[in-house]
Amino acid sequence: MRTTLDDQSLPAPYIQRMSVDNLVVNLVDQYKVEQLEAVKRYTDHYSAYDVDEDRSVTLDILRLDGVSTGFAAQFTSRARAIAQIRHPNIVRIFTVGRTQSERPYVAQVDIDGYPLSQRLEQLASRRTPVNPIYALKMVRQLTDALLLATRLDLLHYDLRPQNVFLKNVALPTDDVLVLTDLFVPYERRNWDTEATDKELLDYLSPEQRAGKEINAGSHVYTLGVLAFHLLTSTLPPQPTANHEVLLRRITTVGTPLERLRGGLSAETYELVDRSLRKDSHQRYDSIEEFSTALEQALLAEELLVGSPGLTAATPARRSWGVMAILILVVLGIVASVIGAQLLNLARMLPLTAFAAMMSGDGRRRPNQPLRTGPMKPAWVVGMLESVVEA
């Protein structure tokens, strides 16, 4: 994981501290520190060499300035739990320990690859859209990693493309995603007001951005952002509110993904749209449920490719909602017309004639006097006027 930073890009105090550290501590346990590769939010990331096992590794050494003892303890405990995991989409941890200056560190596999953020930039520069099957399979790999992590009660608190790596492979279709930085503990903070990294904000769920507790539904949101980003080469405009979902159900306005990328299956549109809901309770309840919907979307996309006669999703799937609205509008117009006619009739006819007409009996009883002249009872007129106005 080598994202090299020049010393000129680092603050002067940091360069000075690095020089002292390199003079005093060049060997961390059996790991020979070689070069600073990146300065992350919480750790210094080094390339190193395992002299015992004769292999290249990377070291993430926690910075203690501004970090509580509880945070450092969680860093170590989470890293030890992850060290027990063997999964092709989660970076393998070899050792969890402390430096001579009591800084917790993690030694892990040196991934021969590059960040997913770089791959997204490559795809955005292409003129042709990304194959939806390729995009969904990429999302599936990250889903598999998060599925295992959440089963072990490990949530990823810094989930974004910069912390997901792609291994260098011969063919792009063989791309393998590897999730990193799962050992970073939770830190409560309002990212909307404190974060300066736009990529971080774009991938954080609304609840995490607001400094609230996150859950598996928060990961579902990030997976939805990644799927949208892969399929459109752009980021979704904003989380989908409940009233926007209701509006789309009664109109022909498509989801943001439909408007930017046509020709996909209805299952794919539903997968992404539901994952990007602002309210976490409106998203998929778990990574498992998201994974099931993802498999259905993949199958639907494969069927579209294998059967050219099939048509992709269109706004016709919302035609029932549109038809219901049209029927209500027509009925409202008819009721208004009928009410207006009855009101005019009440103003013109005598009360007895109008009452007889409304009761269906137009005959005059024997010895019943025939009243002539317009009669406008206030209660009849008022009732009809309220009907028309409604």
HELIX and SHEET records of a PDB file:
HELIX    1   1 ASP A    7  SER A    9  5                                   3    
HELIX    2   2 ALA A   12  VAL A   24  1                                  13    
HELIX    3   3 THR A   69  ILE A   82  1                                  14    
HELIX    4   4 LEU A  116  ALA A  124  1                                   9    
HELIX    5   5 PRO A  132  ARG A  151  1                                  20    
HELIX    6   6 PRO A  161  ASN A  163  5                                   3    
HELIX    7   7 PRO A  172  ASP A  174  5                                   3    
HELIX    8   8 TRP A  191  GLU A  194  1                                   4    
HELIX    9   9 LYS A  198  TYR A  203  1                                   6    
HELIX   10  10 PRO A  206  ARG A  209  1                                   4    
HELIX   11  11 ALA A  216  THR A  232  1                                  17    
HELIX   12  12 ASN A  242  ARG A  249  1                                   8    
HELIX   13  13 PRO A  256  LEU A  260  1                                   5    
HELIX   14  14 ALA A  266  SER A  275  1                                  10    
HELIX   15  15 SER A  280  GLN A  282  5                                   3    
HELIX   16  16 ILE A  287  GLY A  306  1                                  20    
HELIX   17  17 PRO A  315  ARG A  318  5                                   4    
HELIX   18  18 SER A  319  MET A  348  1                                  30    
HELIX   19  19 LEU A  351  SER A  359  1                                   9    
HELIX   20  20 ALA A  378  GLU A  389  1                                  12    
SHEET    1   A 6 LEU A  27  VAL A  28  0                                        
SHEET    2   A 6 TYR A  31  VAL A  39 -1                                        
SHEET    3   A 6 THR A  43  ASP A  50 -1                                        
SHEET    4   A 6 ARG A  55  LEU A  62 -1                                        
SHEET    5   A 6 PRO A 104  VAL A 109 -1                                        
SHEET    6   A 6 ILE A  93  ARG A  98 -1                                        
SHEET    1   B 3 GLY A 113  PRO A 115  0                                        
SHEET    2   B 3 VAL A 164  LYS A 167 -1                                        
SHEET    3   B 3 LEU A 177  LEU A 179 -1                                        
END                                                                             
